[in-house]
Amino acid sequence: MALANRFRSGISFFKNIAVSDSVSSVRSNPHGGSLFPALRNYATASAQTTANVKVPIALVGENGNFASWLYIAAVKMNSLEKIESDLSEMIEAMKTAPIFAQFTKDPSVPRGTRLAAIRDACDQAKFAEPTKNFLSLLAENGKLKNLDAIVKKFMQLTNAHRGDVKVLVTTVMPLPPAEEKELTETLQEIIGAGKKITVEQKIDPSIYGGLIVEFQQKVLDMSIRTRAQQMERLLREPVDFSNL
């Protein structure tokens, strides 16, 4: 029970954190240029009339905006699962074909050449038309270099859409199965029933001990490293003896 008790002691950290689910809360990127209007048009270019589609979690930054607009378009076109599958396949292809991956990120490649290559790759992979259009949009605007980060954020949205919650737990060594089960049960109590929790463990000896839990854009840092840093700051602060 020690692990769960330590985790529960930090629950108040989350109580005042509210994440809006409206796309209007997604912060615009001032450097988005002409790509954002194109993305907005892409998000509304649907044969269906689904109104007021909202992102399940608010994402910030350029990549978050791209992922959010793609999510909205995918939901409106009822193509969420297909687009998710296509993008996962593209990321895997780039991992297994580093030359192709480098090609997509090379700024010296002419835009027309990059666009033609992406469209050809999409045709060969039999990607859905919305996926092909989105990747072409990124290729035209030199944003394919951000594809991996965009897809990761898009997957955050699709997981949230299904009620899945991915939890990243950082420790100095792998958690024993019993402690991982205990932590998962505690997280389930916090996040609520009806949501599927997947715990991913990350090993980082530099935190010295304790654990860091990250999910749904929230971070609960109970590492020894952070506590030591907090103690160091406390010790460096001048003492006001007049109040003693």
Biotite code that builds the C-alpha atoms (Angstrom):
import biotite.structure as struc

atoms = struc.array([
    struc.Atom([0.000, 0.000, 0.000], chain_id="A", res_id=1, res_name="MET", atom_name="CA", element="C"),
    struc.Atom([2.969, 2.336, 0.350], chain_id="A", res_id=2, res_name="ALA", atom_name="CA", element="C"),
    struc.Atom([3.046, 3.236, -3.338], chain_id="A", res_id=3, res_name="LEU", atom_name="CA", element="C"),
    struc.Atom([-0.670, 3.977, -3.500], chain_id="A", res_id=4, res_name="ALA", atom_name="CA", element="C"),
    struc.Atom([-0.510, 6.054, -0.327], chain_id="A", res_id=5, res_name="ASN", atom_name="CA", element="C"),
    struc.Atom([2.346, 8.141, -1.726], chain_id="A", res_id=6, res_name="ARG", atom_name="CA", element="C"),
    struc.Atom([0.403, 8.660, -4.921], chain_id="A", res_id=7, res_name="PHE", atom_name="CA", element="C"),
    struc.Atom([-2.835, 9.573, -3.145], chain_id="A", res_id=8, res_name="ARG", atom_name="CA", element="C"),
    struc.Atom([-0.939, 12.155, -1.104], chain_id="A", res_id=9, res_name="SER", atom_name="CA", element="C"),
    struc.Atom([-0.362, 14.122, -4.262], chain_id="A", res_id=10, res_name="GLY", atom_name="CA", element="C"),
    struc.Atom([-3.914, 13.998, -5.588], chain_id="A", res_id=11, res_name="ILE", atom_name="CA", element="C"),
    struc.Atom([-4.683, 17.552, -4.495], chain_id="A", res_id=12, res_name="SER", atom_name="CA", element="C"),
    struc.Atom([-2.230, 18.597, -7.189], chain_id="A", res_id=13, res_name="PHE", atom_name="CA", element="C"),
    struc.Atom([-4.934, 17.832, -9.741], chain_id="A", res_id=14, res_name="PHE", atom_name="CA", element="C"),
    struc.Atom([-8.049, 19.218, -8.075], chain_id="A", res_id=15, res_name="LYS", atom_name="CA", element="C"),
    struc.Atom([-7.866, 22.711, -9.524], chain_id="A", res_id=16, res_name="ASN", atom_name="CA", element="C"),
    struc.Atom([-6.662, 21.687, -12.970], chain_id="A", res_id=17, res_name="ILE", atom_name="CA", element="C"),
    struc.Atom([-9.409, 22.097, -15.547], chain_id="A", res_id=18, res_name="ALA", atom_name="CA", element="C"),
    struc.Atom([-8.827, 21.306, -19.185], chain_id="A", res_id=19, res_name="VAL", atom_name="CA", element="C"),
    struc.Atom([-11.337, 22.784, -21.622], chain_id="A", res_id=20, res_name="SER", atom_name="CA", element="C"),
    struc.Atom([-12.674, 20.441, -24.252], chain_id="A", res_id=21, res_name="ASP", atom_name="CA", element="C"),
    struc.Atom([-13.516, 23.131, -26.751], chain_id="A", res_id=22, res_name="SER", atom_name="CA", element="C"),
    struc.Atom([-11.409, 23.653, -29.830], chain_id="A", res_id=23, res_name="VAL", atom_name="CA", element="C"),
    struc.Atom([-11.808, 27.390, -29.272], chain_id="A", res_id=24, res_name="SER", atom_name="CA", element="C"),
    struc.Atom([-9.483, 27.015, -26.301], chain_id="A", res_id=25, res_name="SER", atom_name="CA", element="C"),
    struc.Atom([-6.648, 25.763, -28.500], chain_id="A", res_id=26, res_name="VAL", atom_name="CA", element="C"),
    struc.Atom([-4.091, 28.540, -28.634], chain_id="A", res_id=27, res_name="ARG", atom_name="CA", element="C"),
    struc.Atom([-3.300, 29.800, -32.120], chain_id="A", res_id=28, res_name="SER", atom_name="CA", element="C"),
    struc.Atom([0.257, 29.770, -33.322], chain_id="A", res_id=29, res_name="ASN", atom_name="CA", element="C"),
    struc.Atom([1.361, 33.235, -34.443], chain_id="A", res_id=30, res_name="PRO", atom_name="CA", element="C"),
    struc.Atom([3.780, 31.704, -36.942], chain_id="A", res_id=31, res_name="HIS", atom_name="CA", element="C"),
    struc.Atom([1.261, 29.391, -38.577], chain_id="A", res_id=32, res_name="GLY", atom_name="CA", element="C"),
    struc.Atom([1.130, 31.470, -41.736], chain_id="A", res_id=33, res_name="GLY", atom_name="CA", element="C"),
    struc.Atom([-1.275, 30.448, -44.471], chain_id="A", res_id=34, res_name="SER", atom_name="CA", element="C"),
    struc.Atom([-1.394, 26.843, -43.308], chain_id="A", res_id=35, res_name="LEU", atom_name="CA", element="C"),
    struc.Atom([-3.932, 27.418, -40.531], chain_id="A", res_id=36, res_name="PHE", atom_name="CA", element="C"),
    struc.Atom([-6.653, 28.809, -42.818], chain_id="A", res_id=37, res_name="PRO", atom_name="CA", element="C"),
    struc.Atom([-6.079, 25.785, -45.045], chain_id="A", res_id=38, res_name="ALA", atom_name="CA", element="C"),
    struc.Atom([-6.379, 23.489, -42.043], chain_id="A", res_id=39, res_name="LEU", atom_name="CA", element="C"),
    struc.Atom([-9.559, 25.200, -40.931], chain_id="A", res_id=40, res_name="ARG", atom_name="CA", element="C"),
    struc.Atom([-11.027, 24.748, -44.386], chain_id="A", res_id=41, res_name="ASN", atom_name="CA", element="C"),
    struc.Atom([-9.886, 21.137, -44.329], chain_id="A", res_id=42, res_name="TYR", atom_name="CA", element="C"),
    struc.Atom([-11.600, 20.603, -41.002], chain_id="A", res_id=43, res_name="ALA", atom_name="CA", element="C"),
    struc.Atom([-14.912, 21.917, -42.318], chain_id="A", res_id=44, res_name="THR", atom_name="CA", element="C"),
    struc.Atom([-14.750, 20.302, -45.779], chain_id="A", res_id=45, res_name="ALA", atom_name="CA", element="C"),
    struc.Atom([-16.964, 17.354, -44.920], chain_id="A", res_id=46, res_name="SER", atom_name="CA", element="C"),
    struc.Atom([-19.837, 15.672, -46.647], chain_id="A", res_id=47, res_name="ALA", atom_name="CA", element="C"),
    struc.Atom([-21.540, 15.345, -43.278], chain_id="A", res_id=48, res_name="GLN", atom_name="CA", element="C"),
    struc.Atom([-23.028, 18.210, -41.272], chain_id="A", res_id=49, res_name="THR", atom_name="CA", element="C"),
    struc.Atom([-21.793, 17.224, -37.821], chain_id="A", res_id=50, res_name="THR", atom_name="CA", element="C"),
    struc.Atom([-21.768, 20.497, -35.887], chain_id="A", res_id=51, res_name="ALA", atom_name="CA", element="C"),
    struc.Atom([-19.840, 21.658, -32.858], chain_id="A", res_id=52, res_name="ASN", atom_name="CA", element="C"),
    struc.Atom([-17.237, 18.902, -32.917], chain_id="A", res_id=53, res_name="VAL", atom_name="CA", element="C"),
    struc.Atom([-14.992, 19.368, -29.901], chain_id="A", res_id=54, res_name="LYS", atom_name="CA", element="C"),
    struc.Atom([-11.548, 18.067, -29.163], chain_id="A", res_id=55, res_name="VAL", atom_name="CA", element="C"),
    struc.Atom([-11.585, 15.850, -26.055], chain_id="A", res_id=56, res_name="PRO", atom_name="CA", element="C"),
    struc.Atom([-8.495, 17.539, -24.623], chain_id="A", res_id=57, res_name="ILE", atom_name="CA", element="C"),
    struc.Atom([-7.023, 20.942, -25.398], chain_id="A", res_id=58, res_name="ALA", atom_name="CA", element="C"),
    struc.Atom([-3.624, 20.907, -27.084], chain_id="A", res_id=59, res_name="LEU", atom_name="CA", element="C"),
    struc.Atom([-1.360, 23.904, -27.446], chain_id="A", res_id=60, res_name="VAL", atom_name="CA", element="C"),
    struc.Atom([1.393, 24.871, -29.840], chain_id="A", res_id=61, res_name="GLY", atom_name="CA", element="C"),
    struc.Atom([1.732, 24.463, -33.588], chain_id="A", res_id=62, res_name="GLU", atom_name="CA", element="C"),
    struc.Atom([1.706, 20.651, -33.571], chain_id="A", res_id=63, res_name="ASN", atom_name="CA", element="C"),
    struc.Atom([-1.250, 20.601, -31.199], chain_id="A", res_id=64, res_name="GLY", atom_name="CA", element="C"),
    struc.Atom([-3.197, 22.862, -33.533], chain_id="A", res_id=65, res_name="ASN", atom_name="CA", element="C"),
    struc.Atom([-2.468, 20.636, -36.523], chain_id="A", res_id=66, res_name="PHE", atom_name="CA", element="C"),
    struc.Atom([-3.570, 17.549, -34.591], chain_id="A", res_id=67, res_name="ALA", atom_name="CA", element="C"),
    struc.Atom([-6.745, 19.281, -33.373], chain_id="A", res_id=68, res_name="SER", atom_name="CA", element="C"),
    struc.Atom([-7.857, 20.397, -36.827], chain_id="A", res_id=69, res_name="TRP", atom_name="CA", element="C"),
    struc.Atom([-7.156, 16.940, -38.237], chain_id="A", res_id=70, res_name="LEU", atom_name="CA", element="C"),
    struc.Atom([-9.183, 15.352, -35.426], chain_id="A", res_id=71, res_name="TYR", atom_name="CA", element="C"),
    struc.Atom([-12.156, 17.608, -36.145], chain_id="A", res_id=72, res_name="ILE", atom_name="CA", element="C"),
    struc.Atom([-12.021, 16.792, -39.848], chain_id="A", res_id=73, res_name="ALA", atom_name="CA", element="C"),
    struc.Atom([-11.668, 13.072, -39.160], chain_id="A", res_id=74, res_name="ALA", atom_name="CA", element="C"),
    struc.Atom([-14.683, 13.015, -36.821], chain_id="A", res_id=75, res_name="VAL", atom_name="CA", element="C"),
    struc.Atom([-16.818, 14.963, -39.284], chain_id="A", res_id=76, res_name="LYS", atom_name="CA", element="C"),
    struc.Atom([-15.900, 12.568, -42.086], chain_id="A", res_id=77, res_name="MET", atom_name="CA", element="C"),
    struc.Atom([-16.349, 9.520, -39.860], chain_id="A", res_id=78, res_name="ASN", atom_name="CA", element="C"),
    struc.Atom([-12.777, 8.510, -40.742], chain_id="A", res_id=79, res_name="SER", atom_name="CA", element="C"),
    struc.Atom([-11.072, 8.674, -37.369], chain_id="A", res_id=80, res_name="LEU", atom_name="CA", element="C"),
    struc.Atom([-9.944, 5.047, -37.171], chain_id="A", res_id=81, res_name="GLU", atom_name="CA", element="C"),
    struc.Atom([-8.783, 4.900, -40.808], chain_id="A", res_id=82, res_name="LYS", atom_name="CA", element="C"),
    struc.Atom([-6.776, 8.111, -40.551], chain_id="A", res_id=83, res_name="ILE", atom_name="CA", element="C"),
    struc.Atom([-5.261, 6.927, -37.276], chain_id="A", res_id=84, res_name="GLU", atom_name="CA", element="C"),
    struc.Atom([-4.256, 3.634, -38.920], chain_id="A", res_id=85, res_name="SER", atom_name="CA", element="C"),
    struc.Atom([-2.829, 5.392, -41.989], chain_id="A", res_id=86, res_name="ASP", atom_name="CA", element="C"),
    struc.Atom([-0.724, 7.801, -39.955], chain_id="A", res_id=87, res_name="LEU", atom_name="CA", element="C"),
    struc.Atom([0.601, 5.000, -37.743], chain_id="A", res_id=88, res_name="SER", atom_name="CA", element="C"),
    struc.Atom([1.627, 3.126, -40.882], chain_id="A", res_id=89, res_name="GLU", atom_name="CA", element="C"),
    struc.Atom([3.372, 6.215, -42.251], chain_id="A", res_id=90, res_name="MET", atom_name="CA", element="C"),
    struc.Atom([5.336, 6.731, -39.040], chain_id="A", res_id=91, res_name="ILE", atom_name="CA", element="C"),
    struc.Atom([6.425, 3.077, -39.045], chain_id="A", res_id=92, res_name="GLU", atom_name="CA", element="C"),
    struc.Atom([7.447, 3.364, -42.689], chain_id="A", res_id=93, res_name="ALA", atom_name="CA", element="C"),
    struc.Atom([9.597, 6.393, -41.894], chain_id="A", res_id=94, res_name="MET", atom_name="CA", element="C"),
    struc.Atom([11.271, 4.457, -39.067], chain_id="A", res_id=95, res_name="LYS", atom_name="CA", element="C"),
    struc.Atom([12.130, 1.527, -41.327], chain_id="A", res_id=96, res_name="THR", atom_name="CA", element="C"),
    struc.Atom([13.140, 3.726, -44.275], chain_id="A", res_id=97, res_name="ALA", atom_name="CA", element="C"),
    struc.Atom([15.457, 6.414, -42.866], chain_id="A", res_id=98, res_name="PRO", atom_name="CA", element="C"),
    struc.Atom([16.342, 7.704, -46.336], chain_id="A", res_id=99, res_name="ILE", atom_name="CA", element="C"),
    struc.Atom([12.681, 8.430, -47.023], chain_id="A", res_id=100, res_name="PHE", atom_name="CA", element="C"),
    struc.Atom([12.325, 10.014, -43.575], chain_id="A", res_id=101, res_name="ALA", atom_name="CA", element="C"),
    struc.Atom([15.323, 12.262, -44.225], chain_id="A", res_id=102, res_name="GLN", atom_name="CA", element="C"),
    struc.Atom([13.894, 13.170, -47.619], chain_id="A", res_id=103, res_name="PHE", atom_name="CA", element="C"),
    struc.Atom([10.666, 14.415, -46.038], chain_id="A", res_id=104, res_name="THR", atom_name="CA", element="C"),
    struc.Atom([12.620, 16.640, -43.632], chain_id="A", res_id=105, res_name="LYS", atom_name="CA", element="C"),
    struc.Atom([15.223, 18.001, -46.043], chain_id="A", res_id=106, res_name="ASP", atom_name="CA", element="C"),
    struc.Atom([14.416, 21.705, -46.646], chain_id="A", res_id=107, res_name="PRO", atom_name="CA", element="C"),
    struc.Atom([16.478, 21.699, -49.853], chain_id="A", res_id=108, res_name="SER", atom_name="CA", element="C"),
    struc.Atom([14.033, 19.324, -51.584], chain_id="A", res_id=109, res_name="VAL", atom_name="CA", element="C"),
    struc.Atom([11.775, 21.328, -53.942], chain_id="A", res_id=110, res_name="PRO", atom_name="CA", element="C"),
    struc.Atom([8.200, 21.541, -52.757], chain_id="A", res_id=111, res_name="ARG", atom_name="CA", element="C"),
    struc.Atom([6.833, 19.940, -55.916], chain_id="A", res_id=112, res_name="GLY", atom_name="CA", element="C"),
    struc.Atom([9.207, 16.981, -55.624], chain_id="A", res_id=113, res_name="THR", atom_name="CA", element="C"),
    struc.Atom([8.331, 16.468, -51.940], chain_id="A", res_id=114, res_name="ARG", atom_name="CA", element="C"),
    struc.Atom([4.602, 16.706, -52.648], chain_id="A", res_id=115, res_name="LEU", atom_name="CA", element="C"),
    struc.Atom([4.764, 14.247, -55.561], chain_id="A", res_id=116, res_name="ALA", atom_name="CA", element="C"),
    struc.Atom([6.706, 11.734, -53.458], chain_id="A", res_id=117, res_name="ALA", atom_name="CA", element="C"),
    struc.Atom([4.218, 11.913, -50.580], chain_id="A", res_id=118, res_name="ILE", atom_name="CA", element="C"),
    struc.Atom([1.201, 11.541, -52.844], chain_id="A", res_id=119, res_name="ARG", atom_name="CA", element="C"),
    struc.Atom([2.837, 8.571, -54.573], chain_id="A", res_id=120, res_name="ASP", atom_name="CA", element="C"),
    struc.Atom([3.619, 6.955, -51.211], chain_id="A", res_id=121, res_name="ALA", atom_name="CA", element="C"),
    struc.Atom([0.012, 7.475, -50.087], chain_id="A", res_id=122, res_name="CYS", atom_name="CA", element="C"),
    struc.Atom([-1.318, 5.912, -53.293], chain_id="A", res_id=123, res_name="ASP", atom_name="CA", element="C"),
    struc.Atom([0.938, 2.867, -52.937], chain_id="A", res_id=124, res_name="GLN", atom_name="CA", element="C"),
    struc.Atom([-0.103, 2.419, -49.302], chain_id="A", res_id=125, res_name="ALA", atom_name="CA", element="C"),
    struc.Atom([-3.781, 2.838, -50.244], chain_id="A", res_id=126, res_name="LYS", atom_name="CA", element="C"),
    struc.Atom([-4.281, 5.571, -47.678], chain_id="A", res_id=127, res_name="PHE", atom_name="CA", element="C"),
    struc.Atom([-7.693, 7.177, -47.330], chain_id="A", res_id=128, res_name="ALA", atom_name="CA", element="C"),
    struc.Atom([-8.206, 10.384, -49.277], chain_id="A", res_id=129, res_name="GLU", atom_name="CA", element="C"),
    struc.Atom([-8.398, 12.540, -46.102], chain_id="A", res_id=130, res_name="PRO", atom_name="CA", element="C"),
    struc.Atom([-5.019, 11.153, -44.957], chain_id="A", res_id=131, res_name="THR", atom_name="CA", element="C"),
    struc.Atom([-3.512, 11.796, -48.374], chain_id="A", res_id=132, res_name="LYS", atom_name="CA", element="C"),
    struc.Atom([-4.866, 15.340, -48.417], chain_id="A", res_id=133, res_name="ASN", atom_name="CA", element="C"),
    struc.Atom([-3.548, 16.104, -44.948], chain_id="A", res_id=134, res_name="PHE", atom_name="CA", element="C"),
    struc.Atom([-0.057, 14.756, -45.653], chain_id="A", res_id=135, res_name="LEU", atom_name="CA", element="C"),
    struc.Atom([-0.037, 16.663, -48.937], chain_id="A", res_id=136, res_name="SER", atom_name="CA", element="C"),
    struc.Atom([-0.976, 19.817, -47.061], chain_id="A", res_id=137, res_name="LEU", atom_name="CA", element="C"),
    struc.Atom([1.974, 19.326, -44.701], chain_id="A", res_id=138, res_name="LEU", atom_name="CA", element="C"),
    struc.Atom([4.292, 18.556, -47.625], chain_id="A", res_id=139, res_name="ALA", atom_name="CA", element="C"),
    struc.Atom([3.258, 21.708, -49.480], chain_id="A", res_id=140, res_name="GLU", atom_name="CA", element="C"),
    struc.Atom([3.940, 23.858, -46.444], chain_id="A", res_id=141, res_name="ASN", atom_name="CA", element="C"),
    struc.Atom([7.216, 22.252, -45.375], chain_id="A", res_id=142, res_name="GLY", atom_name="CA", element="C"),
    struc.Atom([5.712, 20.782, -42.197], chain_id="A", res_id=143, res_name="LYS", atom_name="CA", element="C"),
    struc.Atom([6.439, 17.092, -42.771], chain_id="A", res_id=144, res_name="LEU", atom_name="CA", element="C"),
    struc.Atom([9.380, 17.499, -40.389], chain_id="A", res_id=145, res_name="LYS", atom_name="CA", element="C"),
    struc.Atom([6.768, 17.845, -37.634], chain_id="A", res_id=146, res_name="ASN", atom_name="CA", element="C"),
    struc.Atom([4.805, 14.760, -38.640], chain_id="A", res_id=147, res_name="LEU", atom_name="CA", element="C"),
    struc.Atom([5.955, 12.501, -35.796], chain_id="A", res_id=148, res_name="ASP", atom_name="CA", element="C"),
    struc.Atom([5.072, 15.108, -33.154], chain_id="A", res_id=149, res_name="ALA", atom_name="CA", element="C"),
    struc.Atom([1.725, 15.884, -34.824], chain_id="A", res_id=150, res_name="ILE", atom_name="CA", element="C"),
    struc.Atom([0.782, 12.208, -34.976], chain_id="A", res_id=151, res_name="VAL", atom_name="CA", element="C"),
    struc.Atom([1.644, 11.710, -31.294], chain_id="A", res_id=152, res_name="LYS", atom_name="CA", element="C"),
    struc.Atom([-0.698, 14.540, -30.356], chain_id="A", res_id=153, res_name="LYS", atom_name="CA", element="C"),
    struc.Atom([-3.353, 13.253, -32.741], chain_id="A", res_id=154, res_name="PHE", atom_name="CA", element="C"),
    struc.Atom([-3.126, 9.867, -30.996], chain_id="A", res_id=155, res_name="MET", atom_name="CA", element="C"),
    struc.Atom([-3.669, 11.632, -27.664], chain_id="A", res_id=156, res_name="GLN", atom_name="CA", element="C"),
    struc.Atom([-6.944, 12.928, -29.062], chain_id="A", res_id=157, res_name="LEU", atom_name="CA", element="C"),
    struc.Atom([-8.059, 9.593, -30.509], chain_id="A", res_id=158, res_name="THR", atom_name="CA", element="C"),
    struc.Atom([-7.227, 7.816, -27.240], chain_id="A", res_id=159, res_name="ASN", atom_name="CA", element="C"),
    struc.Atom([-9.209, 10.396, -25.295], chain_id="A", res_id=160, res_name="ALA", atom_name="CA", element="C"),
    struc.Atom([-12.050, 10.052, -27.799], chain_id="A", res_id=161, res_name="HIS", atom_name="CA", element="C"),
    struc.Atom([-12.263, 6.337, -26.983], chain_id="A", res_id=162, res_name="ARG", atom_name="CA", element="C"),
    struc.Atom([-11.869, 6.957, -23.273], chain_id="A", res_id=163, res_name="GLY", atom_name="CA", element="C"),
    struc.Atom([-8.373, 5.445, -23.238], chain_id="A", res_id=164, res_name="ASP", atom_name="CA", element="C"),
    struc.Atom([-5.839, 7.052, -20.917], chain_id="A", res_id=165, res_name="VAL", atom_name="CA", element="C"),
    struc.Atom([-2.138, 6.481, -21.416], chain_id="A", res_id=166, res_name="LYS", atom_name="CA", element="C"),
    struc.Atom([-0.103, 6.986, -18.247], chain_id="A", res_id=167, res_name="VAL", atom_name="CA", element="C"),
    struc.Atom([3.669, 7.429, -18.326], chain_id="A", res_id=168, res_name="LEU", atom_name="CA", element="C"),
    struc.Atom([5.350, 6.425, -15.069], chain_id="A", res_id=169, res_name="VAL", atom_name="CA", element="C"),
    struc.Atom([9.023, 7.316, -14.636], chain_id="A", res_id=170, res_name="THR", atom_name="CA", element="C"),
    struc.Atom([11.041, 5.447, -12.003], chain_id="A", res_id=171, res_name="THR", atom_name="CA", element="C"),
    struc.Atom([14.679, 4.551, -11.382], chain_id="A", res_id=172, res_name="VAL", atom_name="CA", element="C"),
    struc.Atom([13.938, 0.871, -11.961], chain_id="A", res_id=173, res_name="MET", atom_name="CA", element="C"),
    struc.Atom([10.981, -1.160, -13.276], chain_id="A", res_id=174, res_name="PRO", atom_name="CA", element="C"),
    struc.Atom([8.036, -1.385, -10.904], chain_id="A", res_id=175, res_name="LEU", atom_name="CA", element="C"),
    struc.Atom([7.333, -4.889, -9.594], chain_id="A", res_id=176, res_name="PRO", atom_name="CA", element="C"),
    struc.Atom([4.059, -6.290, -11.005], chain_id="A", res_id=177, res_name="PRO", atom_name="CA", element="C"),
    struc.Atom([2.296, -5.910, -7.648], chain_id="A", res_id=178, res_name="ALA", atom_name="CA", element="C"),
    struc.Atom([3.199, -2.210, -7.380], chain_id="A", res_id=179, res_name="GLU", atom_name="CA", element="C"),
    struc.Atom([2.262, -1.555, -11.019], chain_id="A", res_id=180, res_name="GLU", atom_name="CA", element="C"),
    struc.Atom([-1.132, -3.172, -10.399], chain_id="A", res_id=181, res_name="LYS", atom_name="CA", element="C"),
    struc.Atom([-1.583, -1.091, -7.240], chain_id="A", res_id=182, res_name="GLU", atom_name="CA", element="C"),
    struc.Atom([-0.697, 2.104, -9.089], chain_id="A", res_id=183, res_name="LEU", atom_name="CA", element="C"),
    struc.Atom([-3.049, 1.271, -11.968], chain_id="A", res_id=184, res_name="THR", atom_name="CA", element="C"),
    struc.Atom([-5.920, 0.661, -9.539], chain_id="A", res_id=185, res_name="GLU", atom_name="CA", element="C"),
    struc.Atom([-5.228, 3.984, -7.812], chain_id="A", res_id=186, res_name="THR", atom_name="CA", element="C"),
    struc.Atom([-5.168, 5.808, -11.154], chain_id="A", res_id=187, res_name="LEU", atom_name="CA", element="C"),
    struc.Atom([-8.432, 4.137, -12.114], chain_id="A", res_id=188, res_name="GLN", atom_name="CA", element="C"),
    struc.Atom([-10.031, 5.582, -8.973], chain_id="A", res_id=189, res_name="GLU", atom_name="CA", element="C"),
    struc.Atom([-8.791, 9.061, -9.898], chain_id="A", res_id=190, res_name="ILE", atom_name="CA", element="C"),
    struc.Atom([-9.598, 9.008, -13.608], chain_id="A", res_id=191, res_name="ILE", atom_name="CA", element="C"),
    struc.Atom([-12.908, 7.235, -13.164], chain_id="A", res_id=192, res_name="GLY", atom_name="CA", element="C"),
    struc.Atom([-14.602, 4.046, -14.229], chain_id="A", res_id=193, res_name="ALA", atom_name="CA", element="C"),
    struc.Atom([-15.279, 3.398, -17.894], chain_id="A", res_id=194, res_name="GLY", atom_name="CA", element="C"),
    struc.Atom([-11.840, 4.496, -19.066], chain_id="A", res_id=195, res_name="LYS", atom_name="CA", element="C"),
    struc.Atom([-9.121, 2.092, -20.131], chain_id="A", res_id=196, res_name="LYS", atom_name="CA", element="C"),
    struc.Atom([-5.761, 2.841, -18.518], chain_id="A", res_id=197, res_name="ILE", atom_name="CA", element="C"),
    struc.Atom([-2.493, 1.810, -20.123], chain_id="A", res_id=198, res_name="THR", atom_name="CA", element="C"),
    struc.Atom([0.630, 2.273, -17.996], chain_id="A", res_id=199, res_name="VAL", atom_name="CA", element="C"),
    struc.Atom([3.924, 2.786, -19.794], chain_id="A", res_id=200, res_name="GLU", atom_name="CA", element="C"),
    struc.Atom([7.052, 2.649, -17.672], chain_id="A", res_id=201, res_name="GLN", atom_name="CA", element="C"),
    struc.Atom([10.109, 4.810, -18.322], chain_id="A", res_id=202, res_name="LYS", atom_name="CA", element="C"),
    struc.Atom([13.407, 4.241, -16.542], chain_id="A", res_id=203, res_name="ILE", atom_name="CA", element="C"),
    struc.Atom([15.395, 7.340, -15.599], chain_id="A", res_id=204, res_name="ASP", atom_name="CA", element="C"),
    struc.Atom([18.100, 6.919, -12.929], chain_id="A", res_id=205, res_name="PRO", atom_name="CA", element="C"),
    struc.Atom([18.597, 10.685, -12.802], chain_id="A", res_id=206, res_name="SER", atom_name="CA", element="C"),
    struc.Atom([15.432, 11.149, -10.694], chain_id="A", res_id=207, res_name="ILE", atom_name="CA", element="C"),
    struc.Atom([17.243, 9.271, -7.862], chain_id="A", res_id=208, res_name="TYR", atom_name="CA", element="C"),
    struc.Atom([14.049, 7.685, -6.520], chain_id="A", res_id=209, res_name="GLY", atom_name="CA", element="C"),
    struc.Atom([10.313, 8.153, -6.164], chain_id="A", res_id=210, res_name="GLY", atom_name="CA", element="C"),
    struc.Atom([8.242, 8.428, -9.307], chain_id="A", res_id=211, res_name="LEU", atom_name="CA", element="C"),
    struc.Atom([6.820, 10.848, -11.869], chain_id="A", res_id=212, res_name="ILE", atom_name="CA", element="C"),
    struc.Atom([3.315, 10.195, -13.201], chain_id="A", res_id=213, res_name="VAL", atom_name="CA", element="C"),
    struc.Atom([2.106, 11.898, -16.400], chain_id="A", res_id=214, res_name="GLU", atom_name="CA", element="C"),
    struc.Atom([-1.342, 11.612, -17.988], chain_id="A", res_id=215, res_name="PHE", atom_name="CA", element="C"),
    struc.Atom([-3.823, 13.853, -19.792], chain_id="A", res_id=216, res_name="GLN", atom_name="CA", element="C"),
    struc.Atom([-1.327, 16.737, -19.837], chain_id="A", res_id=217, res_name="GLN", atom_name="CA", element="C"),
    struc.Atom([-0.945, 16.521, -16.063], chain_id="A", res_id=218, res_name="LYS", atom_name="CA", element="C"),
    struc.Atom([2.272, 15.786, -14.216], chain_id="A", res_id=219, res_name="VAL", atom_name="CA", element="C"),
    struc.Atom([2.616, 14.573, -10.638], chain_id="A", res_id=220, res_name="LEU", atom_name="CA", element="C"),
    struc.Atom([6.303, 14.742, -9.763], chain_id="A", res_id=221, res_name="ASP", atom_name="CA", element="C"),
    struc.Atom([7.161, 12.842, -6.594], chain_id="A", res_id=222, res_name="MET", atom_name="CA", element="C"),
    struc.Atom([10.771, 12.189, -7.507], chain_id="A", res_id=223, res_name="SER", atom_name="CA", element="C"),
    struc.Atom([13.611, 12.562, -5.019], chain_id="A", res_id=224, res_name="ILE", atom_name="CA", element="C"),
    struc.Atom([15.393, 14.817, -7.508], chain_id="A", res_id=225, res_name="ARG", atom_name="CA", element="C"),
    struc.Atom([12.553, 17.349, -7.487], chain_id="A", res_id=226, res_name="THR", atom_name="CA", element="C"),
    struc.Atom([12.151, 17.209, -3.723], chain_id="A", res_id=227, res_name="ARG", atom_name="CA", element="C"),
    struc.Atom([15.886, 17.772, -3.305], chain_id="A", res_id=228, res_name="ALA", atom_name="CA", element="C"),
    struc.Atom([15.701, 20.779, -5.628], chain_id="A", res_id=229, res_name="GLN", atom_name="CA", element="C"),
    struc.Atom([12.789, 22.171, -3.619], chain_id="A", res_id=230, res_name="GLN", atom_name="CA", element="C"),
    struc.Atom([14.743, 21.688, -0.411], chain_id="A", res_id=231, res_name="MET", atom_name="CA", element="C"),
    struc.Atom([17.775, 23.409, -1.897], chain_id="A", res_id=232, res_name="GLU", atom_name="CA", element="C"),
    struc.Atom([15.685, 26.436, -2.877], chain_id="A", res_id=233, res_name="ARG", atom_name="CA", element="C"),
    struc.Atom([14.187, 26.539, 0.613], chain_id="A", res_id=234, res_name="LEU", atom_name="CA", element="C"),
    struc.Atom([17.612, 26.475, 2.246], chain_id="A", res_id=235, res_name="LEU", atom_name="CA", element="C"),
    struc.Atom([18.855, 29.267, -0.015], chain_id="A", res_id=236, res_name="ARG", atom_name="CA", element="C"),
    struc.Atom([16.005, 31.608, 0.897], chain_id="A", res_id=237, res_name="GLU", atom_name="CA", element="C"),
    struc.Atom([16.910, 34.252, 3.508], chain_id="A", res_id=238, res_name="PRO", atom_name="CA", element="C"),
    struc.Atom([15.396, 33.756, 6.938], chain_id="A", res_id=239, res_name="VAL", atom_name="CA", element="C"),
    struc.Atom([13.295, 36.584, 8.376], chain_id="A", res_id=240, res_name="ASP", atom_name="CA", element="C"),
    struc.Atom([14.261, 36.398, 12.072], chain_id="A", res_id=241, res_name="PHE", atom_name="CA", element="C"),
    struc.Atom([11.809, 39.212, 12.938], chain_id="A", res_id=242, res_name="SER", atom_name="CA", element="C"),
    struc.Atom([8.936, 36.781, 12.618], chain_id="A", res_id=243, res_name="ASN", atom_name="CA", element="C"),
    struc.Atom([10.493, 34.138, 14.845], chain_id="A", res_id=244, res_name="LEU", atom_name="CA", element="C"),
])
